[in-house]
């Protein structure tokens, strides 16, 4: 079934059966051949999930995150309910102490295995239980081990069977950890590794999905050993064994406790489900936690340093106003990161406990290059904001479900801006802090910059950014307030004074030396903390006053002091021995020329490598690895392999080494290229699920790898030796496609000169032009178009190069494609046009470009798409809405479901868009949607006060009924409990007594829902309590329906308030209502005032009829005592006597003073239905009554 399917089943089941508290997940699983409680696990045994050590009893072994040097599992699942664990313990004790035979075996005996369909549940026999060595592979899954010729000598002897109970009739049950994963495990080697790491007894595929939504106990019958030899022989018996255990478990569950658990309110169950779902969403967004880094930085900061920043005018303005960007630049080592931690700490202290203030921050770090992608950084921001919001925004939930549906491991960067904007709108004020933007991957910081400015344009958030002085970053913030971060003299003084005690003891007694240290370093540091730190580190080695003075004199000073310090360091390097000097320059060369920042371990490995000397084990690097485990092991044993596999070709191209003998040997061996391809593709595809490293194995030939790495000369040699330029890999990709993906123009030119098909189809992007457009390779796109690439050629998913460029925000490529004839208004039913694609992805500049190039602002007829203005309004694309209106978009053009742009914006609460649309004078009372409602009715029910007020100002009719039930806006607001909207509508002269199709007024609906405050507002505004709906109910009766089942002392305040304010009700009406409510005291009081006990009125016709219908004994007695006529027929049915009998109220029947009736008379009054009802009454004597 799998985890996702299991999760869906559980969700559907709990939605249908609201009182489900826990589940048993029963089925088969793969066992780990280990010893559990001195008993070996064998086929046919049962494993039950039980908390052990740090584990809850079930784990999701394939969920986690990459850590330095390995993989950290994070998929721990919730523990089974205590009631199930207690039952399992009691069952185990019973089985150990009973003398009447194993109850589980007796359950198995209930299966008649003599019948054909049930023979599969028969015990196969221990002689068919074979365990093979993890390294003995089964060649063909469709054949048995005998047919495949599996080596019997590789079977592992199970000499530990003497530890098992000899009675084969007794099932063996093990208790411990069960592991759940997404894929079938058929690898004995991997099985043993995972089992050893987490003490796993069994593997399966459904528990994680079920446990996400419901507490469960997992029960698995062992049907195989999770290796390649698994087959169906043991499936039937293993399933029966698990079911046998589950059945017996029910006898040991305390019924009372189970019932109590089942009686948990729907609200409790829904709350638990929501919390579990919220946790899953937050973990899916990001596993990165910056709080520990913040705490570490904050603790290491010297007190009082940097406080000048908090006191500065620029910072105070940023803190106290909104929609501000504060850009802080500084030299390397100036203390920007420490200052950032101080700002975060200051905000957290100032706004502690304020749930209306949003704070989110990011620390960029070049050493964590895998975590510095734009999507992960934005996801980290979104997670922090959502954590401060009580309810997860719907757009975040939608993003989660959409990504899960498309099997994405996390949200895409372009999908995150709008959810962040939505999250920010939940706060009164929001602060976003981003440190060291320059340390983000160069390919990512431009995307991150755009995202930050998109957030800035759409929200009032305050953004704080630090960076070194990098030209393109500084240009981006040229119009923003900026501060130069530098260590002030007072900061350096605090720092140096704190470290003086680290110097030799003689310094502690010499104030003059302390002053010299302080003054010299402060004067030379030029505002750089790092400079001061390095100098203080060096001064610790001065053993005498003279050596200290000499060192102080040697400290460089002036504007170039920082550079002089490095020059001095290099001079020290140059003065060392040749071996040390060469080593040092080798290290510096790697640091300078590497394509990304190397980790310390990578750098140590790189400088130790010599050409031709096999420092690395050649056997370990020979070809691709056969499994994820082997590949991960390779990365651990060879730390430099990942960098080399990714960037070797960049170094080869830049240094013109394609003719080099070493390079030639590397590229012409298929095994080497397979290893390189595996490394590159694995990082792209890695999802930490089994099989990621194997996905592309065997799919790429040497030519494809060479093209992907951009080695044009090498590829030319391959072509000259006979390689066909259009040969495809397993995924249909040609060498031209691979070169286009990476943007290698030289390779593209060479392939096209060798007659490669420029329009060859294949691969995820479909063709080379779309692949290059998607990745923004402008020059490559130009080359392909120059060679007659079809600019409008779609891929199998109907996405063209233009749409791909739009999705990825490649503005220059979009302009180029349009210049070369890209169709801006394609007509394909159900397929997004370039303009709708641009709107969906919030590409403002591209939307303008498309409109300027002829894109129809009203959409393309025949595409069956919503009009662009409807889409933009619904998605809160304010700037694009303005562009569309300026381009002539029709203000009232509706979608296929009849939604106007105004309705689309108002329904989502986008107030700014609503205001812009109203300026264009749309039809505010136009009936919209499938239900033919009005926009005012819609926003009234949703509680959008500002929207309702603006619509009324624009001329919306306050009393216009609409929708399938013809409600007015006031009725919709009252029913939904929107008190502020109710007050607004009443102020605008809404008719408080207007009725809908069911003749229910706003007061009826408010009373039915128990909205007491709205009831008070409506009554005070003149709403009639006595008006009745279509079935004769007044507001009091509606409120009593809401409270039915309560005793008199527990009537809702709504009922009591209406009773206290029923001045417009006649005495007869009051008597009727009091009878319905079983208010015997009010009935007696009214009758004492002379009110007619048989007064006609209401749906039931009389007070006695209303009381008898409800079964109100006390009220019936009062009415009968005042001579109420039991034989007086009601308005819609028979007499009160017949009604009481019909509904089984026999005590009322017997207490009445009506004359005896024969069965014939009763049949004559009540008809055949009444007769059948009498037969069902247990005390009925079918004779004279």
N, C-alpha and C positions, 0 to 999 in steps of 0.2 A: 504493500500500500504506500509506504513512504511517510515521512514526517508531515509534509504539507497536506497530503490527503487525510491523514489521521487528525490533524488540527482542524480541517474543514468539517469532518464528521462530528468531532466533539463540539465545535461551535454550533453547528446546526442542531445537534441533539439538545444542547443546553438552551438554545433559543426556543425549542419546541417544548421541552420538559424543564420548566423553570426551577423545580425543586431538586434537580440533580446536584448532589454535593460532592460525590467522588465517583471514580470509575475503577474498574479492573481492566487492565490491558492484557488480554489473554491470547496466546498464540505460540508460534515456534520461534526459535532463535538459534544462533550458532554458539556452541560452547567453547570454552577455553580449556584445553586438556591439562588442568592443574589440580592441586590438592586443596580441597576446601573442608576445613574442620576434620582433617585426617581421612577424608574420603575423596577419591578421585572423581572428577566429573566425567560422565560417560554419556553416550547417546541414549535418549529416552529419559534422562533425569529431568528434574524440574528446577529452575532457578527463580527465586523470588527476590525482588528488589528490596534491600534492607539497608538503612543508613549504617555506614561503617567508617570510622575515622573522620576525615574531613569531607567525605562524600555523602550525598543525600540518599543514595541508593540507586540513582540513575544519573548518568552524565551524557552530554552531547560531545562525543570525543572529537568531532571534526569542526568545532567552532572555537575560534581563538584569535590570537594576534601574534604577529612576528615580533620577536624580541632579539636583542643582540645575542647571536650565537644559537638561536633556536626558535621554537614555537611554544607559546604559552596558551594552554587550553583555558577557555573562559565559559564553556557551555555547561555549567552546573545547574541541574534541574531541582525543582522543589521536592521536599520529602513527602512520603506517603502520609496520609492522615493517621493520627494516633489510633483511631478506632480500627483501622485495618491492620496496623502493626500489632496491636494487642490481640486481635483475632488470630493473626499468624502465629504469635507466640503460644496462644492457648492450643491451637491445632497441633503445633509441634510437641507440646507437653503431652497432649492426649495420645498422639501416635506413639510416643515413647513409653507410655505407661499402660496402654490398653492391652488386654489379653484376648480380645475378641477379633483379632485380625486387623490388617491395615485398612482403614476406611477408604483410602484413596484407591486401593486395589479393588475394593467392593464397588466403587463407582465405575471403574473400568469394566467390571464384569457385567454391568448393566447394558453394555454395548454388545449386541448379538452379532459377533464377527462371523457367524456362519452364513449370514446373508451377503449376497454379492457386493452390494454397494458399501457395506460396512467392513469388508475384509481388510481394507487399507489401514484400519485402526488396530490390527493385530500386532503383537510384539514380534519384531523381525527375528529376534534371536541374537544373543551376545556374540555368536561366531561371525556375525555380519557387521560388527562394530570395529572398523579399522581406522587407525590413526597413522598417517604418514608423516615423514620428516618434512619440516617446512620447506626444504629445498627440493623436494620431489614434486614436480609439477604434473598435473593431469592434462594431457594433450588436447582432448576433444570432449567438451562438456556434454555432447549428445550421446556419448558412449560410456559404458561402465568401465571401472578400473581394469577389469579382466580384458575387456575388448580393446582398451587402450594399451594394454601391456604394462601397466604401472608396476614398477619393480617391487615385488613383495618383500625384498630384503630391506626396503626403505620403511617398512611398517615398524612402528615403535611398539616394543613389547610393553604390555600393561601389567607388569608384575606386582603392581600395587593393588591389584584386585582383592588381595587378602584383607585389605582395610575396609572393603565394602561389606555390607550385610549380605550373607550368602543367599538369603531368601529372595529369589528373583521376583516373587509375587509382590514384594514390597517396593513401592516407588521410593527413589532417593531424592530428597529435596535439599537444595543448597540455598543459603541466604547470603546476599552480598550485592556488589555493584553490577548493574546492567548498563551497557553502553549503547547509545542510540546514534545512528548516523544517517546520512542522506543516501549512501550507496551500499550495494551488497558487498560484503567483505569476503573476498576469495583469495586471501594471501596469508598463508600460515606464518610467514616471517613477520609481516606487519601485525598480525594478530598477537603474536608473542610480545612484540615491542610495546604495543598499546596496553596489553594486559599487565605487563610488568610495571608500567608507569602509573597506572591508576587502579591496580588490584581488581581488574575486571574479570567477571566469571562468564559473561554472556554478551553477545552482540545482537542487535536487532535494528529495526528501521521505523518504528511507529511511536515509541514512547515519548520522544522529545516533542513531537507535534501535539500529542495528547496532553502532556504535562504543562505545555504553555498555557492551556486554557482550563485545566481541571486537575485537582489533586488525584493522583492515581497510585495504585499498586500494580507493578508490572510482574506478570507471571509468564514464564517462557519454558516450553518444553524443548529440550536440546535435540535438534534434528541433524546437525552436522558440526564440523569442527572449524568452520570459517576458512577453509582452504579450497584449493582448486578441485578437490575430490568430492565436493558436496554434490548430493543427488537427492532424489525424492523418496528413497526407500524408507527413511525413518520419519517422514513428515506426518503421516497419519497417526502413528503411535505417540509421537511427541506432542501433537496437538491435543490428542485425547488425554494424555497425562496432565497437561496444563489445565485443561477443562475440568478434569477430575479434582485437581487441587482447588480450583476456583469454586466449584460447587460445594466442596466440604467446608471452605472458609466461611460461607454464609451461616453455617450452623453455630459459629463461634462469635458472631457479631452481636453485641447486646442490642436488642431490638429498640429499647427505649432511647439509647444513645444515638442510634442511627436515625430514629424518628426526629429526635431533637435537632440533629444536624440537618436533616431534610427540611425542617421548619424554618431554616434561615430565611429571612425575608429576601424577596427579589432584589431589594436595594443592596443588601449585603453581598449577594452573589454577583450582582452587576459591578459593585465597587471592586471586589476582588478581581474580577475579570478585567476591568479597566486598568487596574494597577499593574497586572501582569502584562497586559498589552502595552501599556505606557513604558514599562521597563524594557520590553523587547524593542520598541521603537527607538528609545534613547540609546540602547546598546548598538542597534543597527546604524544609527547616525554616526556614532564615533565611540571608540574605545580609548581615545587619547584623553588623558587627565592632566591638566596643567596646574592643578591645585598644589601638588607636591612640589613642583618647581617654584611656584609662587611662595610657598612656605619656606623653602630653602633659601631663596634669594632674600626674602624679608628678614630671615634670622641672621643672615650674613652681613646685612647692611649696618653700617655704623650709625648709631643714633645721631640725629641732627644733620647728617649729610644729605644734601639735596633739598633741604626745606625751602631754599630760595625759589625753587620751581613752584612749589605749592603757594608761595606768597606772591608770585609774579602776576602782573595785570592780565597777561595773556591767559594764564591758566585759570584765574578767577573768572574771567569772562566766559571761558570754555565751560567751566563748572556750573555757572549760574544761569546761562542762557541755553538755547536749544539750537539744533541743526548747525553745530560748529565742528570744524576740523582743526585740530592742533597738530602741526607737523614738526617733529623735533629731530634735528640732524646733529651730527657730531662726528668727530674723528674716531677711528677705532680705539677702543680702550677708554673713551671719555666717560663711561659709566651710564650709557643709555639704558641698558637692561636693568641695572639696579634702580635707576630713576623710574622706570616703568613699574617695577614691583612696588615702589613707594606710592605711585599714583593709584595703583590697584588697591593697596592696603588702605589708603586714605578714603577712597570711595566706599570700600566695604565697611569701614568704621562709621563714616558719615551716614550711610543709608542702611545700617544694620536693622534687620526686622522689617524693612520697607518692601512689601511684596509688589508695590506699584513702580519700583525702580528696577530696570534691567541692567545687569552688568555682565559683560562677556569679554574674555581676553584670550590672546594667542601669543605664544613665544615661538618665533621662528628660530630654527637652528640648522645650520648647514650640515651638521653631522647626521641629522635625521632626514636624509633626502627622500626616503620613501614616504615619510609622513608629511612632507611639505608641499604636496600637491594641492592645487586650489580647491578641489572638491573636498579633501579631507579637512583643510583648514576652515572652510565655510561650514562644513558639517559640524565641526567642533564648536563654532560660534552658535549655530542654531541649537545644538544640544544644550549649551549653557543657558540660553534664553528660555527654551522650552521647560527646563528644569525649574525655573522660577515662576512658571505659569501653572495654576492649579489644574487646568484642563488642556490636554494636548490639542493644539489647533487642528481643525479638520483638514486643512491643506497639508499638514505634516503627515496625518494618518493616510491621506490619499496618496501622497508621495511614497510612503512606506509600502502600501498595498500594490501600487503600480509597479514599483521596483521589484517587489517579490514576485509579482505576476510575470515580469520579464526576466526573472532570475538574475537581477543585478545584485552585486554584493554590497553596494552602497549607493547613495544618491549621486547623480552627476552634477558637476559644478554649475551648469547652466540651469539646473532645476532648483537650486537652493536659494537664489536671491529672493524670489517671491515669498517662500515660507519665512525667511528671515524678516522680510518687511512686515508680514502678517504678525509674526511673533512680537516685533517691536511695537506694533500698534496696540498690544495688550498692556503696555506700560505707560505711565505718565511721563517718564523720562528714561532714556536708555543711553548707556555709555559702552562703547566698543573700543577696546585697546589692543593694538597690534604692535608687537616689538620686533625689531630687526627685520623689516620687510626686505632689506637687501640680501638677507641670508636665505630667503625663500628661493627655490629653484628658479633659475633665470627664465625658463619656459613658463613658469607659473606666476611670477610676481606681476607680470603685465595683466594676466587674467584676473589676479586677485585685486589689482588696482581698479580694474574696470568694475568688478563686483562691488568694491567698497564705494565707488562713486555712484553706482546704481542705487545702492542702499541709501547713500546720502541724499540723492535727488528725490527719493520716494518716501523718506521718513524724516523725523525731526531728531534722529539720534545724533549724539555727539561722538566723534571719532578721534582717537588719539593714536598717532603713528610715529614710530621712531625708525631711523635708517641712517646708514652712512651716507656720505655725499656721493650719490650715484646719479649721473646726469639725467637719465630718463625718468627716474623716480622724482627727482627735484622738479623736473618740468611738469610732472603730473600735479604737483602741489603748489605750483607757482602762485596761484590766486588764494592760497590758504594762509592763515596765520601760522607763523613758524617761530621756533625758538632754537637757538644754538645751545646744545647740551655740552657743557664743559665743566670740569671740576673747578669750582670756585676756591679761592684761597682758604676760606673758612672750612670748606669740605676737606681739602687736603690737610689742613691743620688737624681737624678731628681724626682723620685717618692716620696721619703720621704719629700723633700723640698716642693713639691706641696701640701702635706697633713699636714704640720706643723700648718697651720692656723686653722685646725680643732681642735687642742688641746686647753686646757684651756688658758685663756687670759694671765696668768702669764708666760707662755712659750714664748709668743711673744716678751717679753722684756728681756729674758735671753738667750743670745747666747750660754752660757755654757751648759744650759739644751738642747738647740737645737743640739749642737754638741754631747752631750751624747746620745740623742735619735738616731741621725744619725749613730754614730759609733757603738753603741751597736747592733742595728738591722742589719746593714750591715755585721758586723762580725759574727752574729748568723745565718743570712738567708741562707748562703751556696748556693747562686745563685737561691733562690726560691722566686719569687714575692709574692706568696700566703702567705708565712711565714711573709713577711713584712707587707702585708695587714692586716693579723689577729692581729699582734702586734700593729699596728697603731690603729686599731679598739678598742683594749683593753685600750690603753693609753688615749683615749678620756674620760674615766671615772675617771681619776686621777685628784682629785680636789685641791691638794696641791703639792708643790715641793717635799716634803718628800715622799708622796705616789707615785709620778712619779718616783723618784729615786729607791724606793723599788720595783716597778714593773719592772724597767729596770734591777735591780740586779737579779730578778727572771726569766728573759728570758733565756732559755737554749741556749747553744752555742756549737760549735764543730761539728764534722761530724754527730753526732746523734741528732742534735738540732731539726730537723723536727720530728723525732720519739719521742723525749722527749716532744715536744709540745703536741702530741697526748696522751702520757702517762699522762701528767699533766691534760689534759682534762678529761681522764678517772678517774683520782684520784678525780677530782672535782665531777664527777658523783657518784663515790662510797661513797663520804662523804655526799651525800644528803639523804633525808628520804627514807625509804624502797619503798614507792609507786613511788616516782620519779625515784629512782634507777632502779626499775624493768621496769618501762616504758622506760627509756633510753636504758637499755640492750635489751629490746624487739625490739626497733627501730633498734639498731645496728645488732641484729640477723637477722632481715628481710633484712637489707641492705647487710649483708654478705652472707646469704644463698639463697637469691632470685635468680631465674633462669635468670632473666633479670632485668635491672634497673627499679625500681618502680618510678612512678610519685609521686609527693608530695601527691596528693589526694589519690592515691592507698595506699601509706604508712600509711597515717592517718587512713584510713579505716581498713587496716590490723591489726594495733596495737589495734584497738578498738574492734575487734571481740573476743568473748569468746565462748568456746565450750559449747553448751547447752543453751546459752542465745540468744534469737531471736532478736539481734540488727537489722538484716535485715528482711524486711517484707516477711514472708514465702510465702504469696500469690503471691508476685511478682516473686519469684524464683521457683514456682511450675510448672515444665514442660517447654516445648519450647514455645516461643512466637508465636502468630498467624499471625504476620505481621512484615515487616521491621520496621515500626514505633514503634511497641510495643517492638521489640528487641532493637532498638536504645534507647528507653526510659529506658529500663532495664539497659543498660550500663551507662546512665547518672545518674540514681538513685542509682546504686550500683557500684561504681567505681572500686571495687576490683574483680568484677565478672569475667571480661575478663581474668585477671591473674590466678585466682583460677581455672577457667574452663580449661585453657591451661596447667597449671603446677601442679595441685593437685596430679596427679599420679606420677610425678617425686619425689615429697616429700614423698609420700607413699612408693615408692620402696626404696629410699635411707635410710629411717628410719624404714624399715621392719614393716610397719603398716597395711599390708593387712589383718591381723587377728583382727585389732582394730574394736570395736563395731561401732564407728562413721563411719568408712570407709565402713563397711559392710552395714549399713543402707543406705549409699549414693549409693553404686553401685548396690544394689539389687532392687532399685525402678526405673521402666522404665521412670517415669517422670523426675527424676534427670538426668539419662543418656541422655535423649532427650535434656534437656537444655544444658548439657555439649557438646554433639555432635553438637548442633546448634552453640554454641560459637566457637568451633574449626573449623568447616567447613565453617562458615560464613566469618571468617577472610581470609581463603584460597581463597574463591570464590568471595569475595566482589568486586562488580564492580560498586556499587552505582546506580544500576538500579533496578527497582521494582522486588521483589521476590527473591533476593539473599539469604535472611535468611531462605527461605522456601524450597530451592532446595533439601535438603537432609532430610527434615522432614519425619519421618516414614520409612526411607530407612534402617536405621541401628538398629539392635537389641542390647540388652544389651551385649551379647557376643562379638559382633563386636566392640563396644566401649571399652570394657575391653581389648580386644586384641590390639586395636590401642594404648591404654595407657600402655601396657606392664605389666599388673598385672597377672602374671602367676598363682599364688596361687588361686586368686579369680576365674580366668577362669577355673582352674582345678575343683573347687567346682561346677561351672556351668555344666561342662561336666559330672561330677559324678551324678548330679541331672537330667541328661537326655538330655542335649543340644547336638545336632548332630554336630560333628566338621566341617562338610562341608556345614552347612546351609548358604544360600546366602542372601545378602541384595538386595534391589531393583535394584542395579546396577550390580548384579552378583558377588559381592566380598565376599569371605569367610573370616573367622577369620584369617586364615593363610595369606591371602592377606593383611589384615589390619596390622598384626604384621610385615610383610615383609616391608611394606611402611615405618614404623617407625624404623625398625631395631632392634626389640626386639627378640634376639636370644633365651632367655629362653622360651618365649611363643612359638616360632617356634618349639623348641625341644619338648615341652610338647604336642603340637598339633599333631606333627608327631608320637609321641609315642602312641597317641590315634587314630592312623590310618587316619589322615587327608590326603586328596588327594593332593600330592605335586604338581601335574600338573593340578589342577582344573582351568578351564578357566572362565574369567569374569573380569569386571572392566576395567577402561581406559588402564591399562597396560597389560591386558590379562591374566597374571598369576603372581604368587608370585615371581618367579625367576626374571622376567623382572622388577617387581616393586622394588625389593631389588637392582638390578643392576642399575636401573635408579637413585636411591637415594644414591648409593655408599656404601651400607652396606656390606662390604667385608665378615665379619664373618657369616652373615645371608646367603649370597650367597654360601659360603662354606658349611654351614649346609644343605642347600637345595640340593646342588649337591651331597653331601655325602648320601643323602636319595633318590638318583636316579631321581632328577629333570631333565627333558629333556632340555639339554643345547641349542638345536636348535629349541625349540618350539616357533612358531611365534604367535603373537596376531592377532586379526581380521584385523588390519592394516598392517600385514605382518612384523612388526618390532620385531626382536628377542631381547633377553637379551643383546647380544653382541652389537647390534646397539644402544640400549638404553644407555648402559654404555659409548659408544663412544660419543654420543650426549652430555652427561653430563660430559665428560672428566674424567671418573673414571678409571684411568690408571691401578691401582692395580686390579680392578675387571676385566678389559679387559684381563690382563695377566692370571688371574685365569680361566676365561672362555675359553681362548685359550688352556690352559693346559688341560682342561677337555673335549676338543674335539669340541669346537665351530667351525662351518664351516666358514672358512675365504674367500671362493670363492663360495657362493651360487649362483645358476642359477635360478632366478625368473624374468621373463620379466617385465620390467618397474619398478622393485624394486631396490633401492639402495643397493649396496654391502657394507660390512663393510668398505672397502677402500674408496669408493666414499662418504660414510657418513662421514668418518674422514676428507676427503678433504673439503667437503661442510662446515664443522664446524671448519675448520682450526686446527685440532688436530695433531700437528707436531710429538710429541713423540709417540702418538698412531699410526700414519701412519707408523712410523719406525718399531714399534712393529709388526704391521700387515704384513709389507713387510718381516720382519725377520722371520715371521711364515708362509710364503708361499703365501701371497696375490699376485695375478697376477698384475704386474705393467701396463699391457696392457688391463686390464679389463677382464671380464668373457663373453665369447661368448654366445649369446642367451639372454642376459639381455636387449638388445636394449638401453643400456646406452652409453653416450659419453665416450671415453677412459679417464682413470684417468688423464693422462697428459694434455688432452684438458681442463678438468674441472679445474685442478689446475692452468693452465696458464690463463684461462679466469677469475678466481677468485683472481688472484694475490697472490697465495700461493707460494711464492718464495722458501721457505725452503722445502716445499713438492715437488716442481718441481725438485729441486736438488736431493732429495731422490729418486724420481721416475726414474730420468735419471741414477743415480748410480745403481738402481736395474734393469736397462735394458729396460726401457720404449722406445718404438719405436718413434723416433723423428717426423716422418711424418704420423703416424696413424691418420686417420680422423674420425670425428664424422659422424652420420647418414646423416647430411646435408653437408658433405664434408669439414668441418672446421678442419684445422690442428692446433696443439698446437701453432705454430707461429702466425697463423691468429687469433686465440682466444686471445692471449696476446696482439698482436698489435692492434686489433680492439677495445680493452678496454683501450689502452694507457699505458699498464704496461711495461714500458721501461726496468726495471731491469730484468724482466722475458724474454723479447725479447733478451736481451744481452746474458743471460745464454743459451737460446735455440740456438742462432746463433753460439755459441761456439761449438755446436754439429753438425754443418754443415747440416742444413735441406735444402730441395729443395726450394730456395727462390722465384723461378718463377713458382712454382706449382699453377695451377688454383684451387681455393678453393670456397666452398659455392655453393648455388643454382645458383648464377649468374656467376660462373666460373671467378672470378676476381683474381687478384694477390694481395699479401700482400702489395706491394709497391703502387699499385693503391688505395688500401683501406686506407692506412695511409696518402696518399697524399690528398685524398678527406677530410679526417678528420683533416688535418692540423698538424699532429704530425711530426714536423721537425726532432727531434732527431732520431725518429724511421726510417724516410725515409733515413736520412744520414747513419745510421748504416746498413740498408738494402743494400744501394748502395755500401757501403764499403765491404759488404759480397757478392757482385756480382750480385745483382738484376739488371735486364735489364731496362734501363731508358726509352726505347721507345716501350716496349712490349705492344701492345693493348690487352685488355681483357674485360670481362664482356659482358652483353647482347648487349651493344651498341658499343663495341670495342673501348673504350676510352683508351688513353695513360695516364700514371700518370700525365703528364703536363696538359692535358685536364681536368682531374678530379680536380686537384688543382685549375686551373683557374676558372672553373665553380663554385666551392665552395667558392671562394674568399680567398684562402690560399696563400697570397702573399709571405710569407717566404719560403714556399715549392716551389712555382713557381721559385723564385730566385735560390734556391738550385738545382732544376732540370735543369734549364738553365745553371748553372755553370757546371753541369755534362753532358753537351752537349745533352740535350733533343732536339728533332726535333720540332721547334716552329711552323712549318707548317703542322705537322702530322694531319690527319683528322680521325674522327670516322665514324661509319656506315652511318651517315647522311651527311657525307662530311663536317662536321663542325670542325674547328680547335679550338685550345685553345683561340685564339683571338675572334672567333665567340661567344664562350660561355661566355667569360669575358664581351664582348660588350653587349650581350643579358641581362646579369645580372647587367650591369652598374658598374662593378668593375673597376673604372677609373684607379686606381694605377696599377693594373695588366695589363690593356690595355697598359699603358705607357711602362711597363717593356717589354711586348711582342713585341710591335712595335719597341722599341729600340734594341731588340734582333734580329730583322729581320723578324718578322711575317708579312705576306702579307695582306694588307688591302683589296686588290682587289679580292682575292680568293673567290669563291662563293661556297655555300653549294649545296645540292641536288636540292633545289628549286630556285637556282639562287640568293640567298642573299649574299651580301658581309658584312663585319663587320659593316659598317656604317648603312646598312639597318637593321641589327640585333639590333644595338643600338637604332635606331629610333623606332623599334617595342617596345622597353622598354619604350620609352618616348612618345608614341602616345597620342594625346589629348592635348599636350602642344603647346602654341603658339611659334612663332619663337624666341621671346626673352627669352623663358623658356626652350629651348632645353637643355638636359643634357650636362654637360661638356664632357661626353664620346663622344657624336656625334660631338661636335665642335672640340675636339682633333683629332678625326679621319679625319674630313674634312681638318683640318690644316696640316695633315701629310699623305695625300693621293697621295704622289708623284709617287707611282708605278701604279696609275690608268691612263688609256688613257683618252683623252678628251671626247670621246664618252661614256665611262663608267661613267665619272663624270657627264655628262649630264643626263644619265639614273638615277643615284642615286639622283641627285638634284631634278629631276622630282618626284621621289618617296617620297622625303622628303618635297615637296611643297616649295622648296627654289626658288621662282620665280626670285629673284635677281641673284642667281648663274646661273639659266637657261638662263636668258637674257644675262648675261656676256659671257657665253660659246657660245651661238648662235652668239653673236656679234663678237666672235673670228673665226667664220666660221665653227663651228662644224655642221655636218649634222643633221638637225632636225629629220630626219626619219631613223637615224642610227639604224641598227638592233642589238639586244643584250639583255641579261638578261632574266629572267623568262617570262616577259610579251612581250618581242619582240621589244618594242619601247618606247621612252620617253612618248609619248602621251598616250599609252596604260597604262603605270604604273601610270601616274597622274590621268587618268580617273578612273582606278580601285579604287584609294583612294578617289576620289571625290574632288581633289584639284582644285578649280575653277580658282584661280589666275594663277597657273602654266599652266593649260589648255589654258587659254586666251593667255599667252605668246607664247606657242607652236603653237596655231592656227594662231596667228599674223605672225609667221614665216613660214606659209604654211605647217604645219604638216598635213600629210595625214590621215583624219579621217576614211577612208575606208580601210586602210592597215591592214590586218589581223595579229593578234598576234601569238605567238608561240603555245599557248595552248587553246585559246578560239577565239571568233569572232573578230569583229572590235572594236576600242575604243568606237564608237557610241553605239554598241550593249551592251557593258559592262556597259557604263554609264546608259543606260536605264534599264538594268537588275538590277542594284543596286539602282535604284530610284533616280539617280542624274538628274532630269528632266531639271534643269537649264543649265546643261552642254549640254544636248541633244539639247535644243532649241537654245543655243548660237553657236552651231557648224554650219559650212557652208556647211554641206553635203547636197546633193540633196534630195528632198522629196522622201520618200519611201512608198509604199503601204503596207498594212498589209500582203499581200501575200508574198511580197519580204522579209519582216521582218521574217515571219514564215519560209521562206526558209533558211534564214541565221541562225536564232536562234533556230528553232525547237519548239516542243510542250511546253517544259519547259519555254521557253521565252514568248510564247503566254499567258500561264497562269499567268506569272509574269506581263505582260502588263495589263491584266484584273484587277489586284490588284492596279494599279496606279490610284489615285483618279482623275487626270486631263487628263487621256488618252482618246483621241478621236479615236475610232477604225475605222479609215478610212485612208485618206491620211495624212501622217505625214510631 
